[in-house]
Every structure is written in structure tokens, then in C-alpha cells.
């Protein structure tokens, strides 16, 4: 292999990895808001999405979505502090 072939191979490889990174970020964009928390009710880990905190207060933030719902919907949301 000459230097030009190596350069082209490196550019193609780098371009493919860059494109895969962009595609991966686009696919996982909806899951960026999820947090992994410990659920004391079920004694297991779960992914939850919380509502936006208002005015930067340290008040309890309500859970909007949880992977353990609807089975454990009335859990009291003690997982989020």
C-alpha cells in the first residue's frame, strides 16, 4: 500500500466513525433525560424521567415517567430526592 491508499483508508474509517457517532446521538436523544435511580419500594434500579426543576429550587422534583410504571405507579416517588 502506498501513502495515498493509507490516507484514503484513514479518512474513510474516520468519516464512518463520525457518522456512526452522529447517528447514535440522534437515536439516543430521547433517553438523555432519563436517570438511573434506586427504587426503595421494589428494591431495584430503574430509569426515571423527572419534570424540570422550577427556579433552581431544591424542592422535590416529580417523576414524569418511570420504567416500573404502571405496576408501581402509586410508589410515592421516594427514589428522587
C-alpha atoms as an extended CHARMM CRD file, in Angstrom:
* protein
*
        81  EXT
         1         1  UNK       CA              0.0000000000        0.0000000000        0.0000000000  PROA      1               0.0000000000
         2         2  UNK       CA              1.2750000000        3.3800000000       -0.8570000000  PROA      2               0.0000000000
         3         3  UNK       CA              0.8000000000        6.5390000000        1.2070000000  PROA      3               0.0000000000
         4         4  UNK       CA             -2.2230000000        7.7490000000       -0.7690000000  PROA      4               0.0000000000
         5         5  UNK       CA             -4.1000000000        4.4890000000       -0.1860000000  PROA      5               0.0000000000
         6         6  UNK       CA             -3.3700000000        4.6530000000        3.5480000000  PROA      6               0.0000000000
         7         7  UNK       CA             -4.5640000000        8.2450000000        3.6980000000  PROA      7               0.0000000000
         8         8  UNK       CA             -7.8080000000        7.4240000000        1.8990000000  PROA      8               0.0000000000
         9         9  UNK       CA             -8.3860000000        4.4170000000        4.1770000000  PROA      9               0.0000000000
        10        10  UNK       CA             -7.8510000000        6.5600000000        7.2810000000  PROA      10              0.0000000000
        11        11  UNK       CA            -10.2030000000        9.2670000000        6.0110000000  PROA      11              0.0000000000
        12        12  UNK       CA            -12.9310000000        6.7380000000        5.1420000000  PROA      12              0.0000000000
        13        13  UNK       CA            -12.5800000000        4.9960000000        8.5060000000  PROA      13              0.0000000000
        14        14  UNK       CA            -12.7200000000        8.3100000000       10.4040000000  PROA      14              0.0000000000
        15        15  UNK       CA            -15.7120000000        9.5110000000        8.3850000000  PROA      15              0.0000000000
        16        16  UNK       CA            -17.6300000000        6.3120000000        9.0750000000  PROA      16              0.0000000000
        17        17  UNK       CA            -16.9780000000        6.5420000000       12.8200000000  PROA      17              0.0000000000
        18        18  UNK       CA            -18.0170000000       10.2060000000       12.8560000000  PROA      18              0.0000000000
        19        19  UNK       CA            -21.2410000000        9.3710000000       11.0260000000  PROA      19              0.0000000000
        20        20  UNK       CA            -21.9440000000        6.4890000000       13.4250000000  PROA      20              0.0000000000
        21        21  UNK       CA            -21.4590000000        8.8540000000       16.3650000000  PROA      21              0.0000000000
        22        22  UNK       CA            -23.9500000000       11.3440000000       14.9290000000  PROA      22              0.0000000000
        23        23  UNK       CA            -26.4820000000        8.6170000000       14.2040000000  PROA      23              0.0000000000
        24        24  UNK       CA            -26.0550000000        7.1610000000       17.7080000000  PROA      24              0.0000000000
        25        25  UNK       CA            -26.5920000000       10.5410000000       19.3500000000  PROA      25              0.0000000000
        26        26  UNK       CA            -29.7320000000       11.1100000000       17.2800000000  PROA      26              0.0000000000
        27        27  UNK       CA            -31.1140000000        7.6880000000       18.1980000000  PROA      27              0.0000000000
        28        28  UNK       CA            -30.4630000000        8.0740000000       21.9320000000  PROA      28              0.0000000000
        29        29  UNK       CA            -31.5770000000       11.7190000000       22.2100000000  PROA      29              0.0000000000
        30        30  UNK       CA            -34.9400000000       10.8260000000       23.8160000000  PROA      30              0.0000000000
        31        31  UNK       CA            -33.1420000000        8.8910000000       26.5540000000  PROA      31              0.0000000000
        32        32  UNK       CA            -30.7650000000       11.6650000000       27.6530000000  PROA      32              0.0000000000
        33        33  UNK       CA            -33.2230000000       12.9150000000       30.2640000000  PROA      33              0.0000000000
        34        34  UNK       CA            -33.5040000000        9.5360000000       31.9840000000  PROA      34              0.0000000000
        35        35  UNK       CA            -31.7000000000        8.9850000000       35.2640000000  PROA      35              0.0000000000
        36        36  UNK       CA            -30.8040000000        5.6610000000       36.8360000000  PROA      36              0.0000000000
        37        37  UNK       CA            -32.0910000000        5.6380000000       40.4270000000  PROA      37              0.0000000000
        38        38  UNK       CA            -32.6080000000        3.1330000000       43.2160000000  PROA      38              0.0000000000
        39        39  UNK       CA            -36.2810000000        2.3830000000       43.8700000000  PROA      39              0.0000000000
        40        40  UNK       CA            -36.7890000000        1.6270000000       47.5770000000  PROA      40              0.0000000000
        41        41  UNK       CA            -40.3070000000        0.2740000000       47.0020000000  PROA      41              0.0000000000
        42        42  UNK       CA            -39.2320000000       -2.5270000000       44.6620000000  PROA      42              0.0000000000
        43        43  UNK       CA            -35.5880000000       -2.7000000000       45.8330000000  PROA      43              0.0000000000
        44        44  UNK       CA            -34.1650000000       -2.4620000000       42.3310000000  PROA      44              0.0000000000
        45        45  UNK       CA            -32.7450000000        0.0620000000       39.8730000000  PROA      45              0.0000000000
        46        46  UNK       CA            -34.9930000000        1.9030000000       37.4610000000  PROA      46              0.0000000000
        47        47  UNK       CA            -34.7760000000        4.6420000000       34.8510000000  PROA      47              0.0000000000
        48        48  UNK       CA            -36.9120000000        7.7000000000       35.6070000000  PROA      48              0.0000000000
        49        49  UNK       CA            -37.5860000000       10.9750000000       33.8380000000  PROA      49              0.0000000000
        50        50  UNK       CA            -38.2350000000       13.9360000000       36.0950000000  PROA      50              0.0000000000
        51        51  UNK       CA            -40.0660000000       17.1800000000       35.4620000000  PROA      51              0.0000000000
        52        52  UNK       CA            -37.9710000000       20.3110000000       35.0170000000  PROA      52              0.0000000000
        53        53  UNK       CA            -36.9750000000       21.9720000000       38.2890000000  PROA      53              0.0000000000
        54        54  UNK       CA            -38.5960000000       25.3640000000       38.7110000000  PROA      54              0.0000000000
        55        55  UNK       CA            -36.4500000000       28.3860000000       39.6210000000  PROA      55              0.0000000000
        56        56  UNK       CA            -33.4930000000       26.2550000000       40.6850000000  PROA      56              0.0000000000
        57        57  UNK       CA            -35.1450000000       25.2750000000       43.9660000000  PROA      57              0.0000000000
        58        58  UNK       CA            -34.0130000000       22.2030000000       45.8630000000  PROA      58              0.0000000000
        59        59  UNK       CA            -37.6310000000       21.1140000000       46.2070000000  PROA      59              0.0000000000
        60        60  UNK       CA            -38.7060000000       17.6050000000       45.3490000000  PROA      60              0.0000000000
        61        61  UNK       CA            -38.9860000000       17.1550000000       41.5980000000  PROA      61              0.0000000000
        62        62  UNK       CA            -41.8990000000       14.9730000000       40.4750000000  PROA      62              0.0000000000
        63        63  UNK       CA            -41.3130000000       11.9180000000       38.3350000000  PROA      63              0.0000000000
        64        64  UNK       CA            -42.8610000000       12.1680000000       34.8590000000  PROA      64              0.0000000000
        65        65  UNK       CA            -42.0650000000        8.6590000000       33.6470000000  PROA      65              0.0000000000
        66        66  UNK       CA            -40.6420000000        5.5050000000       35.2170000000  PROA      66              0.0000000000
        67        67  UNK       CA            -39.8820000000        2.0810000000       33.7480000000  PROA      67              0.0000000000
        68        68  UNK       CA            -41.6310000000        0.4140000000       36.6860000000  PROA      68              0.0000000000
        69        69  UNK       CA            -44.9370000000        2.0990000000       35.9020000000  PROA      69              0.0000000000
        70        70  UNK       CA            -47.8720000000        1.3130000000       35.6370000000  PROA      70              0.0000000000
        71        71  UNK       CA            -47.3720000000       -1.6180000000       38.0460000000  PROA      71              0.0000000000
        72        72  UNK       CA            -45.8760000000        0.6130000000       40.7670000000  PROA      72              0.0000000000
        73        73  UNK       CA            -47.4560000000        3.9700000000       39.8730000000  PROA      73              0.0000000000
        74        74  UNK       CA            -48.5160000000        4.7570000000       43.4550000000  PROA      74              0.0000000000
        75        75  UNK       CA            -44.9780000000        4.4450000000       44.7750000000  PROA      75              0.0000000000
        76        76  UNK       CA            -44.6340000000        7.8180000000       46.4930000000  PROA      76              0.0000000000
        77        77  UNK       CA            -41.6450000000        8.6810000000       44.2810000000  PROA      77              0.0000000000
        78        78  UNK       CA            -39.1150000000        8.3030000000       47.0930000000  PROA      78              0.0000000000
        79        79  UNK       CA            -36.4210000000        7.4730000000       44.5250000000  PROA      79              0.0000000000
        80        80  UNK       CA            -35.9440000000       11.1480000000       43.5810000000  PROA      80              0.0000000000
        81        81  UNK       CA            -34.5430000000       13.4430000000       46.2420000000  PROA      81              0.0000000000
